[in-house]
Amino acid sequence: MTIKIEHKIVGYKVEKPEEPKSKVESKEASSEGNVIRMHEKLERPEVLIGSTYKVKPPVADHAMYVTINDILLNEGTPYENRRPFEIFINSKNLDHYQWIVALTRIISAVFRKGGDSTFLVEELKAVFDPRGGYWQPGGKFMPSIIAELGHIIEKHMIFIGLIKNQPLDEHQLKLVTEKRAEYEASRQQQDAFADSEYPEGAQLCGKCSTAAVIMLDGCMTCLSCGDSKCG
């Protein structure tokens, strides 16, 4: 069949047949195209899985219960993951009701927005109470109640795999172990005198080897054996 070209040719190109994709590439492209990611238009399912954490600061009269609910994305696929969807804080103390409601709504909105929400942890942990913080059982200092909420969110994100827990390396672990052993050894030495029946600060007697030597009537005297520097 002859085709007559009635216009002037100003350019051309050679068409090549498309190379067929391999079955593996086609399958990966298809599966990645169906991956559901966290975004603000994602509807809330009827059922969410979550965890509840109890917070009892010594500066508060009542405990707070922090519930973080998660949504399970791409269930049953290699891309399955669990992401925080909403947070609730319940307490009998109504003094904090306003900021609790505001905080939970803002945090929940950040969760649903998608993207990296782990920045919330550092932002909350950096909040300090101008009246001073408090010590938790075990010796951990909390600068504020908000900071403790940040620690709870961090703990939950580590639990669901959103934040990777960084364990101590071999050098750090060895150093901590050595320092702990030194401290425990020093405490054992102190504990030997802690339950002593003699006054605190008594010195060691060279005769009976008892920490019972005190200054008595201007003379160092042992309250255990009676030895005295004054004869």
C-alpha positions as CSV (number, residue, x, y, z in Angstrom):
1,M,0.0,0.0,0.0
2,T,1.4,3.3,-1.0
3,I,1.0,6.4,1.2
4,K,1.6,9.8,-0.4
5,I,3.2,12.4,1.9
6,E,1.8,15.8,1.1
7,H,3.8,17.8,3.7
8,K,7.5,18.5,4.0
9,I,9.4,16.1,6.2
10,V,11.1,18.0,9.0
11,G,12.2,15.1,11.3
12,Y,11.8,11.4,11.9
13,K,12.4,8.7,14.5
14,V,12.7,5.0,14.5
15,E,10.2,3.1,16.7
16,K,11.5,0.1,18.5
17,P,9.3,-2.6,20.1
18,E,9.1,-2.3,23.8
19,E,11.1,-4.9,25.7
20,P,8.9,-7.1,27.8
21,K,9.4,-6.8,31.6
22,S,10.3,-9.9,33.5
23,K,7.6,-11.6,35.6
24,V,9.4,-10.7,38.8
25,E,9.7,-7.0,37.9
26,S,6.1,-6.9,36.9
27,K,5.0,-8.5,40.2
28,E,7.1,-6.2,42.3
29,A,5.8,-3.1,40.5
30,S,2.2,-4.3,40.8
31,S,2.6,-5.1,44.5
32,E,4.3,-1.8,45.3
33,G,1.5,0.0,43.5
34,N,-1.0,-1.5,45.9
35,V,0.9,-0.7,49.1
36,I,-1.2,1.4,51.5
37,R,0.7,4.1,53.3
38,M,-0.4,6.2,56.2
39,H,-2.2,9.4,55.2
40,E,-4.8,11.7,56.6
41,K,-7.7,10.5,54.4
42,L,-7.3,6.9,55.6
43,E,-10.6,5.9,57.2
44,R,-10.6,4.6,60.7
45,P,-11.3,0.8,60.9
46,E,-14.0,-0.5,63.2
47,V,-11.4,-2.3,65.3
48,L,-7.9,-1.1,66.2
49,I,-5.2,-2.8,68.3
50,G,-3.5,-0.8,71.0
51,S,-1.8,-0.7,74.4
52,T,-2.5,1.2,77.6
53,Y,0.2,2.5,79.9
54,K,-0.2,3.7,83.5
55,V,1.5,7.0,84.5
56,K,1.6,7.9,88.2
57,P,3.8,11.0,88.7
58,P,4.6,11.7,92.4
59,V,3.5,15.3,91.8
60,A,0.0,14.3,90.8
61,D,-2.8,13.0,93.1
62,H,-4.3,10.6,90.5
63,A,-2.8,8.3,87.9
64,M,-3.2,8.8,84.1
65,Y,-3.8,6.0,81.7
66,V,-2.4,6.5,78.2
67,T,-3.9,4.4,75.4
68,I,-2.3,4.3,72.0
69,N,-4.2,2.6,69.2
70,D,-2.5,1.4,66.1
71,I,-3.7,0.6,62.6
72,L,-2.4,-2.4,60.7
73,L,-1.5,-1.6,57.1
74,N,-1.0,-4.1,54.3
75,E,-2.0,-7.0,56.4
76,G,-0.9,-10.4,55.1
77,T,1.7,-8.9,52.7
78,P,5.4,-8.4,52.9
79,Y,4.7,-4.7,53.4
80,E,2.7,-5.3,56.6
81,N,3.4,-2.7,59.3
82,R,1.8,-1.3,62.4
83,R,1.5,2.5,62.8
84,P,0.0,4.6,65.7
85,F,-3.3,6.1,64.7
86,E,-4.7,7.8,67.8
87,I,-3.9,8.5,71.5
88,F,-6.2,8.9,74.5
89,I,-5.3,10.0,78.1
90,N,-7.8,9.3,80.9
91,S,-7.5,10.7,84.4
92,K,-9.7,11.5,87.4
93,N,-7.8,14.8,87.8
94,L,-9.8,17.5,86.0
95,D,-7.3,20.2,86.5
96,H,-5.4,19.1,83.4
97,Y,-8.5,18.3,81.3
98,Q,-8.0,21.1,78.8
99,W,-4.4,20.5,77.9
100,I,-4.9,16.8,77.9
101,V,-7.7,17.0,75.3
102,A,-5.7,19.5,73.2
103,L,-2.5,17.4,73.3
104,T,-4.2,14.1,72.4
105,R,-6.0,15.7,69.5
106,I,-2.8,17.3,68.1
107,I,-0.8,14.1,68.5
108,S,-3.5,12.0,66.9
109,A,-3.7,14.4,64.0
110,V,0.1,14.1,63.5
111,F,-0.2,10.3,63.6
112,R,-2.9,10.3,60.9
113,K,-1.0,12.8,58.7
114,G,1.5,10.1,57.7
115,G,5.2,10.5,57.2
116,D,7.7,10.5,60.1
117,S,6.0,11.0,63.4
118,T,8.9,9.9,65.6
119,F,10.0,13.6,66.0
120,L,7.1,13.9,68.6
121,V,9.2,11.9,71.0
122,E,12.1,14.4,71.2
123,E,9.8,17.4,71.2
124,L,7.8,16.1,74.2
125,K,10.8,14.9,76.1
126,A,12.3,18.4,75.9
127,V,9.4,20.0,77.8
128,F,10.5,21.1,81.3
129,D,8.2,22.0,84.2
130,P,9.2,25.4,85.7
131,R,8.3,24.2,89.1
132,G,10.8,21.3,88.8
133,G,10.6,17.7,87.7
134,Y,10.5,14.5,89.7
135,W,12.3,11.2,90.1
136,Q,10.8,7.9,89.0
137,P,11.3,4.7,91.0
138,G,14.6,3.4,89.9
139,G,16.3,6.7,89.8
140,K,15.2,8.1,86.4
141,F,14.6,11.9,86.3
142,M,11.5,13.3,84.5
143,P,11.6,17.0,83.8
144,S,7.8,17.1,83.4
145,I,4.6,15.1,83.0
146,I,4.7,15.9,79.3
147,A,8.2,14.5,79.1
148,E,7.0,11.3,80.6
149,L,4.3,11.1,77.9
150,G,7.1,11.5,75.4
151,H,8.9,8.5,77.0
152,I,5.7,6.4,76.8
153,I,5.2,7.2,73.1
154,E,8.9,6.3,72.5
155,K,8.4,3.0,74.3
156,H,5.4,2.2,72.2
157,M,7.1,3.1,69.0
158,I,10.0,0.8,69.9
159,F,7.5,-1.9,70.7
160,I,5.8,-1.7,67.2
161,G,9.1,-1.4,65.4
162,L,8.7,2.3,64.3
163,I,11.8,3.3,66.3
164,K,14.9,1.0,66.3
165,N,16.2,0.3,69.8
166,Q,19.9,1.0,69.9
167,P,21.6,-1.4,72.4
168,L,24.9,-0.6,74.0
169,D,27.9,-1.7,71.9
170,E,30.5,-4.1,73.3
171,H,32.8,-1.3,74.6
172,Q,30.0,0.6,76.3
173,L,28.6,-2.6,77.8
174,K,32.0,-3.5,79.3
175,L,32.4,-0.1,80.8
176,V,29.0,-0.1,82.4
177,T,29.6,-3.6,83.8
178,E,32.9,-2.5,85.3
179,K,31.5,0.7,86.8
180,R,28.5,-1.2,88.3
181,A,30.8,-3.8,89.9
182,E,32.9,-1.0,91.4
183,Y,29.8,0.7,92.8
184,E,28.4,-2.5,94.2
185,A,31.8,-3.3,95.9
186,S,31.8,0.2,97.5
187,R,28.2,-0.2,98.7
188,Q,29.1,-3.5,100.3
189,Q,31.9,-1.8,102.2
190,Q,29.5,0.9,103.4
191,D,26.9,-1.6,104.2
192,A,29.3,-3.3,106.6
193,F,29.0,-0.2,108.8
194,A,25.4,0.8,108.0
195,D,23.9,-1.4,110.7
196,S,26.6,-0.7,113.2
197,E,25.6,-0.1,116.8
198,Y,28.3,2.5,117.2
199,P,28.0,6.2,116.2
200,E,28.2,7.2,112.6
201,G,31.7,8.3,111.6
202,A,33.5,6.1,114.1
203,Q,37.0,5.1,113.2
204,L,38.5,1.6,113.0
205,C,40.1,0.3,116.2
206,G,43.6,-1.1,115.7
207,K,43.2,-3.5,118.6
208,C,39.8,-5.1,118.0
209,S,39.3,-4.1,114.3
210,T,35.9,-2.6,115.0
211,A,34.7,0.8,113.7
212,A,34.0,2.1,117.2
213,V,36.7,4.6,117.9
214,I,35.4,8.1,118.8
215,M,36.6,11.2,120.5
216,L,35.6,10.9,124.1
217,D,36.7,13.5,126.8
218,G,39.4,14.7,124.4
219,C,40.8,11.3,123.8
220,M,40.3,8.7,121.0
221,T,38.6,5.8,122.7
222,C,37.2,2.5,121.4
223,L,33.6,1.9,122.5
224,S,34.0,-1.8,121.8
225,C,37.1,-2.9,123.6
226,G,37.8,0.2,125.7
227,D,41.3,0.8,124.1
228,S,42.3,4.5,124.6
229,K,45.2,6.6,123.4
230,C,45.3,8.2,126.8
231,G,46.1,5.0,128.5
